[in-house]
């Protein structure tokens, strides 16, 4: 994680894919922006895709950089995890690691299986 000294509203985070998942040892880069109304609203998160238009790595990570999670307000889902002013950046990053970069990503979002780019190990 790094924070820009002259822009405390901007952060960059690299997450290593968890063991025993299709993402094991793969580095994922995210930019985070804290809007002026943070923490009443969630940070904006941008994912750096590296598939070169071959498809998504995960139903929740779009090639255009969108990260689709209920905690970010980018997906309504079943309301398992929603943003509140008591939430923080750590909770967002842990959600990405625990709910997105999982062993069976094709279960993350209905209807997205055919559009994913699968990693061969």
SERO-4910 file (N, C-alpha, C, O; in steps of 0.05 Angstrom, whole numbers):
BEGIN
 pado doro    nc1    nc2    nc3   cac1   cac2   cac3    cc1    cc2    cc3    oc1    oc2    oc3
  Unk    A     17    -23      0      0      0      0     18     24      0     38     25     14
  Unk    A     11     44    -16     25     69    -14      5     92    -16    -15     90    -30
  Unk    A     11    113     -3     -5    138     -2     12    160    -13     36    162     -7
  Unk    A      1    177    -29     15    199    -41     16    222    -20     -4    231    -11
  Unk    A     40    231    -14     44    251      7     29    276      2     18    288     21
  Unk    A     28    285    -23     14    310    -29    -15    306    -36    -29    326    -41
  Unk    A    -25    281    -37    -53    275    -43    -62    252    -25    -63    229    -34
  Unk    A    -68    258     -1    -76    238     19   -102    224     11   -110    204     23
  Unk    A   -116    235     -9   -141    222    -18   -136    200    -39   -155    187    -47
  Unk    A   -111    196    -47   -104    176    -67    -86    155    -54    -67    161    -39
  Unk    A    -92    130    -60    -75    108    -50    -72     88    -73    -88     87    -92
  Unk    A    -51     72    -71    -47     50    -90    -41     25    -74    -26     26    -54
  Unk    A    -53      3    -82    -49    -22    -67    -43    -45    -86    -55    -47   -107
  Unk    A    -25    -62    -78    -19    -86    -92    -26   -110    -74    -17   -112    -52
  Unk    A    -43   -128    -85    -51   -152    -70    -41   -176    -85    -44   -179   -109
  Unk    A    -27   -194    -70    -18   -219    -81    -40   -239    -79    -53   -243    -58
  Unk    A    -46   -253   -102    -67   -273   -102    -62   -295    -81    -39   -304    -78
  Unk    A    -83   -302    -66    -80   -322    -44    -73   -350    -54    -78   -357    -77
  Unk    A    -60   -365    -37    -52   -392    -43    -77   -409    -48    -99   -404    -38
  Unk    A    -74   -430    -64    -95   -449    -70   -119   -436    -85   -141   -446    -82
  Unk    A   -113   -415   -100   -134   -403   -117   -122   -401   -145    -98   -404   -148
  Unk    A   -139   -396   -165   -128   -391   -192   -110   -367   -193    -95   -363   -213
  Unk    A   -110   -350   -173    -96   -325   -172    -70   -327   -156    -57   -306   -151
  Unk    A    -63   -350   -147    -39   -354   -130    -14   -341   -141     -7   -346   -164
  Unk    A     -1   -325   -125     24   -311   -132     21   -291   -155     42   -281   -165
  Unk    A     -3   -283   -163     -6   -263   -183    -11   -236   -169    -25   -235   -149
  Unk    A      2   -215   -179     -1   -189   -167    -23   -173   -180    -25   -172   -204
  Unk    A    -40   -162   -163    -63   -146   -172    -59   -117   -162    -54   -113   -138
  Unk    A    -61    -98   -180    -57    -70   -173    -83    -55   -173    -99    -57   -192
  Unk    A    -88    -39   -152   -113    -24   -149   -106      5   -141    -87     10   -126
  Unk    A   -120     24   -152   -119     52   -144   -144     57   -127   -166     47   -133
  Unk    A   -141     72   -106   -164     80    -89   -165    110    -87   -144    123    -84
  Unk    A   -189    121    -89   -193    150    -86   -214    154    -64   -236    142    -65
  Unk    A   -207    170    -44   -226    177    -23   -241    202    -31   -229    224    -32
  Unk    A   -266    200    -38   -281    224    -45   -284    244    -22   -279    236      1
  Unk    A   -290    269    -28   -292    289     -6   -312    281     16   -308    289     39
  Unk    A   -332    264     10   -351    256     31   -344    230     45   -360    219     60
  Unk    A   -319    220     40   -310    196     54   -307    203     84   -296    225     89
  Unk    A   -315    188    103   -324    160    102   -354    155    100   -363    133    105
  Unk    A   -369    176     95   -398    171     91   -403    155     66   -423    141     64
  Unk    A   -386    157     46   -388    141     22   -362    124     19   -341    132     30
  Unk    A   -364    102      5   -340     85      2   -319     97    -17   -325    116    -32
  Unk    A   -294     88    -15   -274     97    -34   -281     87    -62   -295     68    -65
  Unk    A   -270    101    -82   -273     92   -109   -248     75   -115   -226     83   -109
  Unk    A   -253     51   -126   -231     32   -131   -229     26   -160   -248     21   -174
  Unk    A   -204     27   -170   -198     21   -198   -179     -3   -200   -159     -3   -186
  Unk    A   -186    -22   -216   -169    -46   -220   -154    -44   -246   -165    -38   -267
  Unk    A   -128    -49   -245   -111    -50   -270   -112    -77   -282    -99    -96   -272
  Unk    A   -128    -80   -303   -129   -106   -318   -106   -109   -336    -97    -89   -348
  Unk    A    -96   -133   -339    -73   -138   -356    -79   -160   -376    -60   -173   -387
  Unk    A   -105   -165   -382   -112   -187   -400   -112   -178   -429   -115   -195   -447
  Unk    A   -108   -153   -435   -106   -143   -462   -131   -151   -479   -129   -161   -501
  Unk    A   -154   -146   -467   -180   -150   -480   -187   -180   -485   -203   -186   -502
  Unk    A   -174   -198   -471   -180   -227   -473   -203   -235   -456   -213   -258   -458
  Unk    A   -212   -218   -438   -234   -224   -420   -227   -219   -391   -204   -212   -385
  Unk    A   -247   -221   -375   -243   -216   -346   -229   -239   -332   -233   -262   -339
  Unk    A   -214   -232   -312   -201   -252   -294   -221   -261   -273   -217   -283   -262
  Unk    A   -241   -246   -268   -260   -252   -247   -286   -237   -253   -285   -215   -264
  Unk    A   -309   -248   -246   -334   -234   -251   -336   -207   -238   -351   -190   -247
  Unk    A   -320   -202   -217   -321   -177   -202   -300   -157   -211   -300   -134   -201
  Unk    A   -282   -164   -228   -260   -147   -238   -263   -143   -268   -258   -161   -284
  Unk    A   -271   -119   -275   -276   -113   -303   -251   -102   -317   -234    -91   -305
  Unk    A   -250   -107   -343   -227    -98   -359   -225    -67   -359   -203    -57   -363
  Unk    A   -247    -53   -356   -246    -24   -356   -238    -13   -329   -237     12   -325
  Unk    A   -232    -31   -309   -223    -22   -283   -243    -23   -261   -237    -19   -237
  Unk    A   -268    -28   -267   -289    -29   -247   -286    -53   -229   -280    -75   -238
  Unk    A   -289    -48   -203   -289    -69   -183   -318    -71   -172   -328    -52   -161
  Unk    A   -330    -93   -176   -358    -97   -170   -362   -111   -143   -358   -135   -141
  Unk    A   -368    -95   -122   -372   -106    -95   -393    -89    -81   -395    -65    -84
  Unk    A   -409   -103    -65   -430    -88    -51   -419    -68    -31   -431    -47    -27
  Unk    A   -396    -73    -19   -384    -54      0   -376    -28    -14   -375     -7     -1
  Unk    A   -372    -29    -40   -365     -5    -56   -389      8    -68   -387     30    -79
  Unk    A   -412     -5    -65   -437      6    -77   -438      2   -107   -455     15   -120
  Unk    A   -421    -15   -118   -421    -20   -147   -437    -45   -154   -439    -52   -178
  Unk    A   -448    -59   -134   -465    -82   -138   -483    -85   -114   -474    -83    -91
  Unk    A   -508    -90   -120   -528    -92    -98   -528   -120    -86   -530   -123    -61
  Unk    A   -526   -140   -102   -524   -168    -92   -546   -174    -72   -568   -164    -74
  Unk    A   -538   -189    -51   -557   -196    -30   -552   -179     -5   -562   -186     17
  Unk    A   -536   -158     -8   -531   -141     15   -515   -153     37   -517   -145     60
  Unk    A   -498   -172     30   -481   -186     50   -463   -166     64   -460   -167     88
  Unk    A   -451   -148     49   -432   -129     60   -436   -102     47   -430    -98     24
  Unk    A   -447    -84     63   -451    -57     53   -433    -37     67   -424    -42     89
  Unk    A   -429    -14     54   -412      7     66   -427     21     88   -451     25     86
  Unk    A   -412     28    109   -423     46    130   -400     64    138   -377     58    132
  Unk    A   -406     87    150   -384    105    158   -364     92    177   -342    103    181
  Unk    A   -371     70    189   -352     55    207   -333     37    191   -314     27    202
  Unk    A   -339     34    165   -322     18    147   -296     33    142   -294     57    147
  Unk    A   -276     19    131   -251     32    125   -237     18    101   -248     -1     90
  Unk    A   -214     29     93   -200     19     70   -191    -10     74   -192    -26     56
  Unk    A   -182    -17     99   -174    -44    104   -197    -64     99   -193    -85     87
  Unk    A   -221    -56    107   -244    -74    102   -249    -78     72   -256   -100     64
  Unk    A   -245    -57     56   -248    -59     27   -227    -78     16   -234    -96      0
  Unk    A   -202    -75     24   -181    -91     13   -184   -121     22   -179   -139      6
  Unk    A   -192   -125     46   -197   -152     56   -221   -165     41   -221   -189     36
  Unk    A   -240   -148     34   -263   -159     18   -254   -167     -9   -263   -188    -19
  Unk    A   -237   -152    -22   -226   -160    -48   -211   -186    -46   -215   -204    -62
  Unk    A   -194   -188    -26   -178   -212    -23   -196   -237    -15   -192   -258    -26
  Unk    A   -215   -233      3   -230   -256     13   -255   -262     -4   -264   -285     -3
  Unk    A   -266   -243    -18   -291   -248    -32   -288   -248    -63   -306   -258    -77
  Unk    A   -266   -237    -73   -262   -236   -102   -241   -256   -110   -245   -272   -128
  Unk    A   -218   -255    -98   -195   -272   -106   -198   -299    -92   -182   -306    -74
  Unk    A   -218   -314    -99   -225   -339    -86   -219   -363   -103   -213   -361   -127
  Unk    A   -221   -387    -91   -215   -412   -104   -233   -417   -128   -225   -428   -148
  Unk    A   -259   -411   -125   -279   -416   -147   -292   -390   -155   -315   -386   -147
  Unk    A   -279   -373   -170   -289   -347   -177   -314   -348   -194   -329   -328   -194
  Unk    A   -319   -369   -208   -343   -371   -225   -369   -370   -210   -390   -367   -221
  Unk    A   -368   -374   -183   -392   -372   -167   -397   -343   -157   -418   -338   -144
  Unk    A   -379   -325   -163   -382   -298   -152   -406   -283   -163   -419   -268   -148
  Unk    A   -412   -286   -188   -434   -270   -200   -447   -286   -221   -434   -296   -240
  Unk    A   -473   -289   -219   -488   -305   -239   -486   -293   -267   -487   -268   -270
  Unk    A   -483   -310   -287   -483   -301   -315   -457   -292   -325   -455   -283   -349
  Unk    A   -435   -292   -310   -410   -282   -319   -390   -303   -327   -368   -296   -337
  Unk    A   -396   -328   -323   -377   -349   -327   -366   -349   -356   -342   -353   -359
  Unk    A   -383   -345   -375   -373   -347   -403   -355   -324   -411   -341   -325   -431
  Unk    A   -356   -302   -396   -340   -278   -403   -313   -277   -389   -298   -258   -394
  Unk    A   -308   -296   -373   -283   -295   -357   -259   -306   -373   -262   -324   -389
  Unk    A   -237   -295   -367   -211   -305   -378   -199   -323   -357   -192   -314   -335
  Unk    A   -197   -349   -363   -187   -368   -343   -157   -370   -343   -145   -370   -365
  Unk    A   -145   -371   -320   -116   -373   -318   -108   -402   -318   -119   -418   -302
  Unk    A    -91   -410   -335    -81   -438   -336    -57   -440   -318    -38   -424   -321
  Unk    A    -56   -459   -301    -34   -463   -283    -21   -490   -290     -1   -498   -278
***
